[in-house]
Amino acid sequence: MRILGLKYPPIKPKALPEHLIYHQATNRHELTDEIIDRFVMFSTKKGEEKVKAYMECMKTTVERDGVKNVPSVYVKYLMSPDSGLGLGTDFLNFVQAYSKKKGCKGYFHLYASASYTPTRIPHIFYRKYGMNTENANINRRLDKFIAKGKNADYYDFSDVNMFYPPIKKPKTGWQIFLDFLGLGGK
C-alpha cells in the first residue's frame, strides 16, 4: 500500500511488554523518616488484565561480606497473587535496576517470610533467582530442596534475610552461634 502526500511514513506500534510497572507513591517511614517507594505491576497478557503485584522498597545500608554501611535497597514488601506468571521475577529484575539508579550498585536485600504463604514460602524462589542468606547451612538446605524439585513450607525454614548479589562468604552455624554469644571475631 502506498500512502501519497505523507512527509513521514506511519509509525508502527511496538508491542507492549508482558508487565508494566507503575510508581504508585512515595512515603516516609513513620519511625526513621526514610523514603519508601511503592510500585504496582500490571499484566498486559490477555486474560490476566486484573493481575497486579505490589512492592515497597527503600534505600538503606547493610553489612555485607564484613563491610559495614554498604548501600543497598531493602525490599520491604513484595506480593504477587500467583506464582508462575513471572511477576516476582520481573519485580526482582526491576529492583536490581532501581538499586543501580539509587547508587546501590545493584545490591538489594529482603526478609524472606512465611507469614503470607506458610504452605509455600518464598525462600526457594529467591534462591533460584540468585540470592543467598548469611548462613551457609541454610543456603545448602535450600539448594537441596531445589535439586529435588521440592517446595518448602514454614516447617522447613524460618524467616531469614536474603541478599543479592549473593554474600561471598556466608557464615556457618558455628560462626553464627559464636556471634550470638559475642565471641565471634572477624
C-alpha positions as protocol buffer text, in pm:
chain_id: "A"
residue {
  index: 1
  type: MET
  ca { x: 0 y: 0 z: 0 }
}
residue {
  index: 2
  type: ARG
  ca { x: 132 y: 339 z: -95 }
}
residue {
  index: 3
  type: ILE
  ca { x: 28 y: 648 z: 100 }
}
residue {
  index: 4
  type: LEU
  ca { x: 70 y: 962 z: -101 }
}
residue {
  index: 5
  type: GLY
  ca { x: 127 y: 1307 z: 41 }
}
residue {
  index: 6
  type: LEU
  ca { x: 273 y: 1199 z: 378 }
}
residue {
  index: 7
  type: LYS
  ca { x: 605 y: 1352 z: 474 }
}
residue {
  index: 8
  type: TYR
  ca { x: 684 y: 1062 z: 710 }
}
residue {
  index: 9
  type: PRO
  ca { x: 559 y: 704 z: 692 }
}
residue {
  index: 10
  type: PRO
  ca { x: 309 y: 586 z: 958 }
}
residue {
  index: 11
  type: ILE
  ca { x: 456 y: 477 z: 1290 }
}
residue {
  index: 12
  type: LYS
  ca { x: 438 y: 106 z: 1354 }
}
residue {
  index: 13
  type: PRO
  ca { x: 323 y: 45 z: 1712 }
}
residue {
  index: 14
  type: LYS
  ca { x: 554 y: -158 z: 1935 }
}
residue {
  index: 15
  type: ALA
  ca { x: 416 y: -450 z: 2132 }
}
residue {
  index: 16
  type: LEU
  ca { x: 360 y: -386 z: 2499 }
}
residue {
  index: 17
  type: PRO
  ca { x: 581 y: -572 z: 2747 }
}
residue {
  index: 18
  type: GLU
  ca { x: 412 y: -851 z: 2941 }
}
residue {
  index: 19
  type: HIS
  ca { x: 424 y: -647 z: 3263 }
}
residue {
  index: 20
  type: LEU
  ca { x: 408 y: -274 z: 3326 }
}
residue {
  index: 21
  type: ILE
  ca { x: 545 y: -123 z: 3646 }
}
residue {
  index: 22
  type: TYR
  ca { x: 392 y: 195 z: 3785 }
}
residue {
  index: 23
  type: HIS
  ca { x: 541 y: 408 z: 4063 }
}
residue {
  index: 24
  type: GLN
  ca { x: 235 y: 449 z: 4282 }
}
residue {
  index: 25
  type: ALA
  ca { x: 358 y: 656 z: 4577 }
}
residue {
  index: 26
  type: THR
  ca { x: 649 y: 787 z: 4778 }
}
residue {
  index: 27
  type: ASN
  ca { x: 601 y: 795 z: 5154 }
}
residue {
  index: 28
  type: ARG
  ca { x: 820 y: 845 z: 5458 }
}
residue {
  index: 29
  type: HIS
  ca { x: 877 y: 573 z: 5718 }
}
residue {
  index: 30
  type: GLU
  ca { x: 698 y: 672 z: 6038 }
}
residue {
  index: 31
  type: LEU
  ca { x: 997 y: 595 z: 6265 }
}
residue {
  index: 32
  type: THR
  ca { x: 1311 y: 652 z: 6057 }
}
residue {
  index: 33
  type: ASP
  ca { x: 1177 y: 918 z: 5815 }
}
residue {
  index: 34
  type: GLU
  ca { x: 1338 y: 726 z: 5525 }
}
residue {
  index: 35
  type: ILE
  ca { x: 1173 y: 745 z: 5183 }
}
residue {
  index: 36
  type: ILE
  ca { x: 968 y: 438 z: 5083 }
}
residue {
  index: 37
  type: ASP
  ca { x: 869 y: 389 z: 4719 }
}
residue {
  index: 38
  type: ARG
  ca { x: 560 y: 184 z: 4633 }
}
residue {
  index: 39
  type: PHE
  ca { x: 526 y: 17 z: 4293 }
}
residue {
  index: 40
  type: VAL
  ca { x: 239 y: -169 z: 4126 }
}
residue {
  index: 41
  type: MET
  ca { x: 285 y: -415 z: 3840 }
}
residue {
  index: 42
  type: PHE
  ca { x: 10 y: -482 z: 3587 }
}
residue {
  index: 43
  type: SER
  ca { x: -7 y: -773 z: 3347 }
}
residue {
  index: 44
  type: THR
  ca { x: -80 y: -693 z: 2981 }
}
residue {
  index: 45
  type: LYS
  ca { x: -147 y: -1055 z: 2886 }
}
residue {
  index: 46
  type: LYS
  ca { x: -494 y: -1137 z: 2763 }
}
residue {
  index: 47
  type: GLY
  ca { x: -694 y: -1297 z: 3043 }
}
residue {
  index: 48
  type: GLU
  ca { x: -459 y: -1160 z: 3311 }
}
residue {
  index: 49
  type: GLU
  ca { x: -564 y: -792 z: 3291 }
}
residue {
  index: 50
  type: LYS
  ca { x: -670 y: -783 z: 3655 }
}
residue {
  index: 51
  type: VAL
  ca { x: -349 y: -941 z: 3787 }
}
residue {
  index: 52
  type: LYS
  ca { x: -145 y: -697 z: 3995 }
}
residue {
  index: 53
  type: ALA
  ca { x: 166 y: -732 z: 4208 }
}
residue {
  index: 54
  type: TYR
  ca { x: 292 y: -485 z: 4468 }
}
residue {
  index: 55
  type: MET
  ca { x: 633 y: -389 z: 4604 }
}
residue {
  index: 56
  type: GLU
  ca { x: 762 y: -137 z: 4856 }
}
residue {
  index: 57
  type: CYS
  ca { x: 1133 y: -61 z: 4885 }
}
residue {
  index: 58
  type: MET
  ca { x: 1374 y: 191 z: 5032 }
}
residue {
  index: 59
  type: LYS
  ca { x: 1742 y: 277 z: 5020 }
}
residue {
  index: 60
  type: THR
  ca { x: 1936 y: 177 z: 5331 }
}
residue {
  index: 61
  type: THR
  ca { x: 2274 y: 36 z: 5435 }
}
residue {
  index: 62
  type: VAL
  ca { x: 2370 y: -317 z: 5542 }
}
residue {
  index: 63
  type: GLU
  ca { x: 2675 y: -517 z: 5643 }
}
residue {
  index: 64
  type: ARG
  ca { x: 2790 y: -740 z: 5357 }
}
residue {
  index: 65
  type: ASP
  ca { x: 3099 y: -955 z: 5337 }
}
residue {
  index: 66
  type: GLY
  ca { x: 3240 y: -800 z: 5655 }
}
residue {
  index: 67
  type: VAL
  ca { x: 3198 y: -441 z: 5529 }
}
residue {
  index: 68
  type: LYS
  ca { x: 2961 y: -215 z: 5721 }
}
residue {
  index: 69
  type: ASN
  ca { x: 2733 y: 54 z: 5575 }
}
residue {
  index: 70
  type: VAL
  ca { x: 2713 y: -87 z: 5222 }
}
residue {
  index: 71
  type: PRO
  ca { x: 2434 y: 93 z: 5029 }
}
residue {
  index: 72
  type: SER
  ca { x: 2152 y: -146 z: 4941 }
}
residue {
  index: 73
  type: VAL
  ca { x: 1782 y: -128 z: 4855 }
}
residue {
  index: 74
  type: TYR
  ca { x: 1562 y: -301 z: 5112 }
}
residue {
  index: 75
  type: VAL
  ca { x: 1255 y: -467 z: 4961 }
}
residue {
  index: 76
  type: LYS
  ca { x: 1014 y: -411 z: 5245 }
}
residue {
  index: 77
  type: TYR
  ca { x: 720 y: -582 z: 5079 }
}
residue {
  index: 78
  type: LEU
  ca { x: 681 y: -793 z: 4764 }
}
residue {
  index: 79
  type: MET
  ca { x: 344 y: -954 z: 4693 }
}
residue {
  index: 80
  type: SER
  ca { x: 245 y: -1145 z: 4381 }
}
residue {
  index: 81
  type: PRO
  ca { x: -101 y: -1305 z: 4372 }
}
residue {
  index: 82
  type: ASP
  ca { x: 1 y: -1616 z: 4182 }
}
residue {
  index: 83
  type: SER
  ca { x: 329 y: -1792 z: 4125 }
}
residue {
  index: 84
  type: GLY
  ca { x: 445 y: -1886 z: 3779 }
}
residue {
  index: 85
  type: LEU
  ca { x: 330 y: -1569 z: 3599 }
}
residue {
  index: 86
  type: GLY
  ca { x: 674 y: -1402 z: 3605 }
}
residue {
  index: 87
  type: LEU
  ca { x: 562 y: -1108 z: 3819 }
}
residue {
  index: 88
  type: GLY
  ca { x: 804 y: -1177 z: 4105 }
}
residue {
  index: 89
  type: THR
  ca { x: 1100 y: -1228 z: 3871 }
}
residue {
  index: 90
  type: ASP
  ca { x: 1020 y: -908 z: 3683 }
}
residue {
  index: 91
  type: PHE
  ca { x: 998 y: -717 z: 4012 }
}
residue {
  index: 92
  type: LEU
  ca { x: 1337 y: -852 z: 4126 }
}
residue {
  index: 93
  type: ASN
  ca { x: 1487 y: -755 z: 3788 }
}
residue {
  index: 94
  type: PHE
  ca { x: 1331 y: -411 z: 3830 }
}
residue {
  index: 95
  type: VAL
  ca { x: 1462 y: -364 z: 4186 }
}
residue {
  index: 96
  type: GLN
  ca { x: 1811 y: -458 z: 4068 }
}
residue {
  index: 97
  type: ALA
  ca { x: 1798 y: -175 z: 3809 }
}
residue {
  index: 98
  type: TYR
  ca { x: 1630 y: 56 z: 4062 }
}
residue {
  index: 99
  type: SER
  ca { x: 1915 y: -16 z: 4305 }
}
residue {
  index: 100
  type: LYS
  ca { x: 2170 y: 95 z: 4045 }
}
residue {
  index: 101
  type: LYS
  ca { x: 1969 y: 411 z: 3983 }
}
residue {
  index: 102
  type: LYS
  ca { x: 1970 y: 485 z: 4358 }
}
residue {
  index: 103
  type: GLY
  ca { x: 2350 y: 444 z: 4378 }
}
residue {
  index: 104
  type: CYS
  ca { x: 2349 y: 99 z: 4540 }
}
residue {
  index: 105
  type: LYS
  ca { x: 2539 y: -84 z: 4260 }
}
residue {
  index: 106
  type: GLY
  ca { x: 2255 y: -333 z: 4208 }
}
residue {
  index: 107
  type: TYR
  ca { x: 2261 y: -452 z: 4571 }
}
residue {
  index: 108
  type: PHE
  ca { x: 1929 y: -532 z: 4734 }
}
residue {
  index: 109
  type: HIS
  ca { x: 1808 y: -742 z: 5021 }
}
residue {
  index: 110
  type: LEU
  ca { x: 1481 y: -856 z: 5173 }
}
residue {
  index: 111
  type: TYR
  ca { x: 1335 y: -1051 z: 5462 }
}
residue {
  index: 112
  type: ALA
  ca { x: 1201 y: -1384 z: 5331 }
}
residue {
  index: 113
  type: SER
  ca { x: 899 y: -1461 z: 5545 }
}
residue {
  index: 114
  type: ALA
  ca { x: 643 y: -1739 z: 5564 }
}
residue {
  index: 115
  type: SER
  ca { x: 375 y: -1507 z: 5701 }
}
residue {
  index: 116
  type: TYR
  ca { x: 184 y: -1459 z: 5373 }
}
residue {
  index: 117
  type: THR
  ca { x: 212 y: -1809 z: 5226 }
}
residue {
  index: 118
  type: PRO
  ca { x: 303 y: -2055 z: 5504 }
}
residue {
  index: 119
  type: THR
  ca { x: 247 y: -2359 z: 5282 }
}
residue {
  index: 120
  type: ARG
  ca { x: 478 y: -2232 z: 5005 }
}
residue {
  index: 121
  type: ILE
  ca { x: 743 y: -1999 z: 5139 }
}
residue {
  index: 122
  type: PRO
  ca { x: 935 y: -1767 z: 4902 }
}
residue {
  index: 123
  type: HIS
  ca { x: 1287 y: -1875 z: 5009 }
}
residue {
  index: 124
  type: ILE
  ca { x: 1317 y: -2126 z: 4722 }
}
residue {
  index: 125
  type: PHE
  ca { x: 1212 y: -1865 z: 4465 }
}
residue {
  index: 126
  type: TYR
  ca { x: 1464 y: -1611 z: 4594 }
}
residue {
  index: 127
  type: ARG
  ca { x: 1742 y: -1871 z: 4600 }
}
residue {
  index: 128
  type: LYS
  ca { x: 1665 y: -1971 z: 4240 }
}
residue {
  index: 129
  type: TYR
  ca { x: 1688 y: -1603 z: 4146 }
}
residue {
  index: 130
  type: GLY
  ca { x: 2043 y: -1599 z: 4282 }
}
residue {
  index: 131
  type: MET
  ca { x: 2001 y: -1463 z: 4633 }
}
residue {
  index: 132
  type: ASN
  ca { x: 2150 y: -1616 z: 4944 }
}
residue {
  index: 133
  type: THR
  ca { x: 2138 y: -1586 z: 5321 }
}
residue {
  index: 134
  type: GLU
  ca { x: 2417 y: -1507 z: 5564 }
}
residue {
  index: 135
  type: ASN
  ca { x: 2408 y: -1871 z: 5674 }
}
residue {
  index: 136
  type: ALA
  ca { x: 2593 y: -2127 z: 5460 }
}
residue {
  index: 137
  type: ASN
  ca { x: 2396 y: -2416 z: 5614 }
}
residue {
  index: 138
  type: ILE
  ca { x: 2060 y: -2263 z: 5516 }
}
residue {
  index: 139
  type: ASN
  ca { x: 2191 y: -2198 z: 5163 }
}
residue {
  index: 140
  type: ARG
  ca { x: 2290 y: -2566 z: 5130 }
}
residue {
  index: 141
  type: ARG
  ca { x: 1950 y: -2682 z: 5257 }
}
residue {
  index: 142
  type: LEU
  ca { x: 1775 y: -2451 z: 5009 }
}
residue {
  index: 143
  type: ASP
  ca { x: 1993 y: -2591 z: 4728 }
}
residue {
  index: 144
  type: LYS
  ca { x: 1891 y: -2946 z: 4826 }
}
residue {
  index: 145
  type: PHE
  ca { x: 1521 y: -2853 z: 4808 }
}
residue {
  index: 146
  type: ILE
  ca { x: 1578 y: -2701 z: 4463 }
}
residue {
  index: 147
  type: ALA
  ca { x: 1773 y: -3006 z: 4339 }
}
residue {
  index: 148
  type: LYS
  ca { x: 1488 y: -3234 z: 4447 }
}
residue {
  index: 149
  type: GLY
  ca { x: 1223 y: -3001 z: 4298 }
}
residue {
  index: 150
  type: LYS
  ca { x: 1052 y: -2971 z: 4635 }
}
residue {
  index: 151
  type: ASN
  ca { x: 854 y: -2675 z: 4768 }
}
residue {
  index: 152
  type: ALA
  ca { x: 919 y: -2567 z: 5126 }
}
residue {
  index: 153
  type: ASP
  ca { x: 677 y: -2459 z: 5395 }
}
residue {
  index: 154
  type: TYR
  ca { x: 715 y: -2280 z: 5726 }
}
residue {
  index: 155
  type: TYR
  ca { x: 818 y: -2606 z: 5898 }
}
residue {
  index: 156
  type: ASP
  ca { x: 1126 y: -2632 z: 5675 }
}
residue {
  index: 157
  type: PHE
  ca { x: 1276 y: -2281 z: 5706 }
}
residue {
  index: 158
  type: SER
  ca { x: 1240 y: -1989 z: 5941 }
}
residue {
  index: 159
  type: ASP
  ca { x: 1221 y: -1628 z: 5827 }
}
residue {
  index: 160
  type: VAL
  ca { x: 1561 y: -1502 z: 5711 }
}
residue {
  index: 161
  type: ASN
  ca { x: 1735 y: -1209 z: 5540 }
}
residue {
  index: 162
  type: MET
  ca { x: 1838 y: -1276 z: 5180 }
}
residue {
  index: 163
  type: PHE
  ca { x: 2084 y: -1076 z: 4969 }
}
residue {
  index: 164
  type: TYR
  ca { x: 2156 y: -1003 z: 4604 }
}
residue {
  index: 165
  type: PRO
  ca { x: 2418 y: -1035 z: 4473 }
}
residue {
  index: 166
  type: PRO
  ca { x: 2493 y: -1329 z: 4700 }
}
residue {
  index: 167
  type: ILE
  ca { x: 2716 y: -1279 z: 5001 }
}
residue {
  index: 168
  type: LYS
  ca { x: 3057 y: -1419 z: 4909 }
}
residue {
  index: 169
  type: LYS
  ca { x: 3142 y: -1596 z: 5234 }
}
residue {
  index: 170
  type: PRO
  ca { x: 2828 y: -1690 z: 5427 }
}
residue {
  index: 171
  type: LYS
  ca { x: 2883 y: -1789 z: 5789 }
}
residue {
  index: 172
  type: THR
  ca { x: 2849 y: -2145 z: 5916 }
}
residue {
  index: 173
  type: GLY
  ca { x: 2622 y: -2236 z: 6204 }
}
residue {
  index: 174
  type: TRP
  ca { x: 2913 y: -2224 z: 6450 }
}
residue {
  index: 175
  type: GLN
  ca { x: 3019 y: -1877 z: 6340 }
}
residue {
  index: 176
  type: ILE
  ca { x: 2663 y: -1751 z: 6383 }
}
residue {
  index: 177
  type: PHE
  ca { x: 2642 y: -1914 z: 6727 }
}
residue {
  index: 178
  type: LEU
  ca { x: 2972 y: -1753 z: 6835 }
}
residue {
  index: 179
  type: ASP
  ca { x: 2849 y: -1414 z: 6705 }
}
residue {
  index: 180
  type: PHE
  ca { x: 2530 y: -1462 z: 6908 }
}
residue {
  index: 181
  type: LEU
  ca { x: 2737 y: -1528 z: 7222 }
}
residue {
  index: 182
  type: GLY
  ca { x: 2956 y: -1225 z: 7147 }
}
residue {
  index: 183
  type: LEU
  ca { x: 3261 y: -1446 z: 7097 }
}
residue {
  index: 184
  type: GLY
  ca { x: 3284 y: -1418 z: 6718 }
}
residue {
  index: 185
  type: GLY
  ca { x: 3560 y: -1221 z: 6556 }
}
residue {
  index: 186
  type: LYS
  ca { x: 3645 y: -1101 z: 6212 }
}
